[in-house]
């Protein structure tokens, strides 16, 4: 009797296959896969399989073998003012309000323009992409220029519709700020790399009327609200003096708190304010280096985490950090949490990595698209070389990523399946041209 032999189906042709030593998917937390491949097609993660199964089922047009590397989701910078790269080091070692009122705001009035923001954001995108940051949440003037720079770089951006109660080179009044920001939202609403946030600057720089309008548009358009809050004790003192309540209570009274609310900094919180953020499902953008450099303080991460508040990682602007380096921030976030709580188990390495990836995506409403290595998600991926002397021996690759590695170990970066960094070199931006532009701006500001 003849035996029927079932023919194996031909392999499926796909765009990209990546074989690292380790895959750190982030979700589920703490999982490390070895001997596996990530399969990518049409910009999305198609599958994560043992290498032998991938051999049988797929044939990739590009196959990247990365021994000694860990593959992680792209890092997400939950708060920055990217164009301020051109003011990096311009005024250091000063208290926040002195820094702002006597140095940064006067310089911005003199120099900030569409050209300034475009050039500054190009420099920021170059720095961030080479450091494995595939998405950044930005708050600055001329956001359309920041979006242009990000699109040129092939980088994902959440652009802020900035609202502030003083005229600038960008807009004369509240209606102008909103009209220009909403026009950008309409123009970019279908772009795959662009999302939009409402970005009122801070309670001390926005009136009740401005915040009420922000809330109306945020609800109508289903947009996150991204605002500095409780960064300094002085901000809180002024808030009580002007409005009779602490800033966060004022925002609660106005109706802004909710699952689309991103509290940037949130350094000075009472226990009942932590409860308030948790009760309303709010998010926190934690910027530890900026908070230390400006002597603002240390955010109460242990208390926030105990109440289940979602915390993402931000760098703040490069004029107050002065690096756009999420590796530094996640390491510092973990260490500060341990040091201030007296509990070394607080914010373990896998949680710090999650803060810099999936937690940021969740805050921006993008967790269904980015933030982890899962089938169906966008292929925002970063390869990190752990074969060097300061990352050896490697007992736990997640621990090595957070406590030993840094942005200098990033070798390859993909955004939506497109390779934007190869062997440490940015493929989408002209580094020499961008550095020459930065030097030109330095000369202009000095003169």
N, C-alpha and C positions, 0 to 999 in steps of 0.2 A: 504494500500500500504506500503510495507516494506521500511524502511529508510536505506540507505547505510551509514555505519559508517566508516569513513576513519581512518585507523590505523596510529598512530604516528610512524614515522621512529625510529628505535632504536638509542640511543645516540652513537655518534662517540667516540671511545676510543682514548685518546691522552696521551701524556707524563706528562703534568704539567698544573695545574691551580693555579693561584695566586689571592687571594682576599684581597687586601689592603683596608684601609679606603679611600685612594685617589690614583688615577693614574694621573701622570703628563706626558702626552705624548711628550711634547716639540713642536711637530708639530701636529696641529696648535698651535702657540705661545699663552701662557696665559691660555690654557684650563686646567680645573681640573675636573676629572670624579670621582664621588663617587657612591658607590653601584654597581660598575662594577668589572668584572674579566678579567684577561689576560690569554688567552689560548695558550699553547705552544706545538708544536709537531715537532720532528726531528730537534730540534735546532732553529726553526723559530717561530715567533709570528703568530699564526693561526687566532686569532680573539680577539677583545676587545668588550665585551658584558655586558649588565645589568645582574646581578647575576641570576635572575629568568630565563632569556633566556639561560644562560650558563648551568643552572641545567637541562633544557629540552634537550639541544642539544649535550652536551659533558659529557663524563665520564673520569676523569683523574686518571692515575695511582698514581700520587702524587698531593695532594691538600693542598696548604699552605694558611691557614687563618692568616692574619697579621693585626689585629685591631690596630689602632693608628699609622699605618705606611703609608708613601707615597712611591709609586713605581715610579722610574724615570729610564731613560736610563742610561746605564753605562757611567761614566765620561771618558773623553778622554784627556790625558795629551799630548798636541801638541808639547812639546819640553822638552827633558831631556837627561841627560848623566847618565843612571841608575846605572852603575857599580861604579860611584863615591860615592855611599853610604859608601864605605870603606875609603873615604877621608872626610867624614862629620866632620866638626869641626877641620880639620887638619891645616887650615890657614885661620883665620877669621879676619874681620875688616881691610881689606886692599883694596887699589884701584885695579881695574881689572888687569891691565898689571903687576903690582907688584905681585899680587896674582898668576897670571899665570906664569910669567917668573922666579920668584925667589922661588916659592914654589910648585905649582901644576905640572908644566911641569917637573921639576927635579924629583919629587916623581914618576911621571908616567914613566919617563925613567928608574928609578931604579926598579919599582915594577910591572908595568902593564904587564900582561900575560893573556893567555887564562884562567888560573885558577882564577886569580884576577877578571876578568870580569864575569866569571860564578858565583863565590861566591857573588860578589857585586850585580849582577843583581838579583840573587835569593833573597837577602835581600831587594832589591828595589821592586821586585814583591810582596813579602810578605806585605810590607808596603802599596803599592798601592792597592792591592786587598782588604785588610782590610779597606781601605778608599774609596772603591767604584770605583776605576779607573780600567776599564776593558780593556783599550787600551792605549798604550803609543808609542810615536814617538821618537826613540832613535838615538843618534849620539855618537858613541864611537868606540874605537879600538876593534878588535876581535868581530865583530858583530855576528859571528856564535855562540859564547858562550852566548851572550845576547839572541839570538833566542832560543837556547837550554833551557835556564832558563825560558823564557816565556812559551814555550811549556810544560815544566814540571809543571808550575803553572796553565796551562789552561787559559792563558791570551793572549789577542790579542796584537801584536807588529807590528809596522812599523819600520823596521830595516834600518839604514842608511848605504849606501856605502860611507864610510868616505874618503875624499880626503884632504890632507894637504901637504904643500911643505916642509916637513922635515922628515927624517927617524925616525921610531919608532920601538919599539919591535915587532910591528905587520907587518910593511912593510917598505921596503928600499927606494922605489921611487914611482912616480906617477903610472907607469904601474903595479907595485905590488899591490898598493892599489886598483886599478880598477880591476885587474884580480881576486883578492881574493873576492872583493865585488860582482862581476858579477857571480862568481862561486856559491856564496851563493844564489844569486837571482835565478840562474838556478835550484839549489837543492830544493829551497823552493817555487817555483813559483805556485805550486798547493796546498800548505798547507792552510787549511781554516782559520788559525789564523795569518798567516804571510803575510805582504805586504812589499814592498821595496821602499826606497827613495834614490835619490842621495843626499849625505850629504857633500858637500864641507864645510870646517870649517868656513871660513870667507874671505872676500876680502883681508884682510891684511896678510893672511897666505896661499893664493892660487894665483898662477900666472895666467896670461891670458891664457897660454897654457893649464893649468889644468882646468880652467873654460870652455874653449872651448870644451875639451874632455867630461866634465860633461854634457854639453848641447847636444852633439852628442848622448850620450847614453840615456839621459833623453827623447829625441825625438824618438829615435829608439824603446825604450822599454816602452814608455808612463809612465814615472816615475816622481813623484813630485821632485822638487829641494828644499832642506831644508838647509838654511844657516844663520849664524849670520850676521846681517848687521845694521849699525848705532846704535850700542850699547852705544858707548861713543863718546864724543867730540874729544878725542885724536885719536881714530880710523879714524875719518873724517879728522882731520888735517894731519895725516900721509898719508891718501889716496890722498889728494890734493898735498901734497909734492912729493909723489912718482909717481902718475899717472896724475897729472894735473887736476883731476876732483874729485868730491865727490864719495864715493864708489857706491852709488845706480846708479848714472849716468854711471859709468864704467860698472856696470852689465847690464844696459839698452843697452849700446853701444855693448856689447858682445852678446846680444840677449837672456839673461837669463830670463828677466821679462815676465810673462805670467800667465795664469790661473793655472799653475802647480807650481808656485813659492811661497814658504813660507818664508817670511822675519821674522827671529827670532829677537825679541826685538824691532827694529824699533823705538827707543826712540827719536832720534834727526832727525826730519824730517822738511824740509821747506814745505810751502804750496804747492809749485809746485811738491814736491816729493810725497806728499799725492795724488795729482792729478795723478801723474805718476803711483802709485800703483793701484789707482782706474781704470784708463784708461786701464791698462793691465790685470785687473781681478785678481790681486795678493792677497795673504792671509798674515795675520800677526799672529805670535805666541807671545802672550802677556804674559810676565813673571814678574808681578809687584813686587813680593817679592825680587827676585834676583836683579832687577834693583834698588830697594831701598837699599838693603844690600850692594851692591857694589858702591853705590852713583852714578850710571850711569845716573839716571834721571827718568822721568815719561813719558811714551809714550802718544802721543796726541790722545787719544781715541775719544774724541768728534769730532775732525776734521776728523779722519778716518771714523767714523760711518756716519758723515754727507755726506761723498762722497760714501758711500756704500761699503767700504772695509770690507771683511769678517775677523773677529777677533776671534781666538780661544785662549784657555787658556793653558799655559805651566807652569811648575814649575821651569824649568832649572835644572841643576844638584844638587844633595843633598850636594855638597861641597860649593855651593854658595847660598843656600836658607835658611835653611838646611833641609827642609821638602818636601816630595813628597805628597803634600796635595792640591788637586784642590779645596777643600772647602775654604781654606784660600785664594787661588788665586782669585776665582770668587767673593768673598766678597770684597777683596781689589780692584779688578778691578772696581767694581761698586762704591765703596767709593771714590777712587782716581778720577774717571771720574767726579763725582759730585763736589768734592772739588776743582779740578783744573778749572772746567768750571763755577762754581758758579750756576749750574743748577741742583737742586735735582732730576729732572725728567729724567736726562741722565742716561742711563744704568739701567733701572728698573730691579727688581728681575728676571722677566721672561727672559729678554735679557741676564743677567749674566749667568743664567742656560743654556741658548742656547749656549753661548760662550763655556761652559765647556762640551758640548755634540755635538749637531748637527753641529755647526760651525767647530769644530775640525774634524769631519768626512768629512765635505765638503772639507776642506783644503787637506786632505789626499786622496781625491777621493773615499771615502768609504760611502758617504751619502746615496747611494741606499741600503746599507747593515746594517748600524748601526747609532746611534746618536739620534734616536727617537723611541717611542713605536708605531709602525704602523704594520698592517698586512703585512706579507711577509718579514719583516726584521728579521735579526738575533736577538735572544732573549738575548741580553746583558742588564741585568736588575739589579737594585739596590734597596733594601728595606731600608728605613730610618725611624727609630722610632722617632715619634714626640710627644710621650706621656709623656716625662720627664718634670721636673719643668721649665727648661729654654726654652722650646718650647711650653709652655702653657700660656694663652689660644691660640688656633690656629684659628685665623680668616681667614688667607690666607696661605695655606700650601706652596705655592711657596715662599712667603716672608719669612716664617719660615726656609725653606731650605737654603736660601742664607744668611740671616742676623742673624739667631739664632742657627741653627744646625751646626754640624761639622762631621768629619769623625768618631768620637766616637759614633755617632748615627747610623752608618751603621751596620745592623744586618745580612742581607743575600745578596749574590751576585751570579748572574748567568752569564756565558759567553757562548753564543751559546746554551742556554738552560741547560747547565751543572752547577750544584750548586758547586761553588768553595769556598764560605764562608757561614757558617751557625752559627747563634747566635754569630756572631763576631769572629768565629774561622775559620782559613783557613784550608780547607779540602785537599788541593793538595800539600802543602809544610810542611816540618817538622820544626816547628818554633824553637824548642830547638836546633836542629842541626844547623840551619842557624845562630842563635845568638851565638852559640859556635864558629862557623867559623869566624864571625865578630870579636869576642874577640881575636881570634888567629891572625887575620890580624892586629889588633891594636897593639898587642905585637910585631909583626914583624916590623911594621913601626916605632914604638918607639925605638926599638933596633937598 
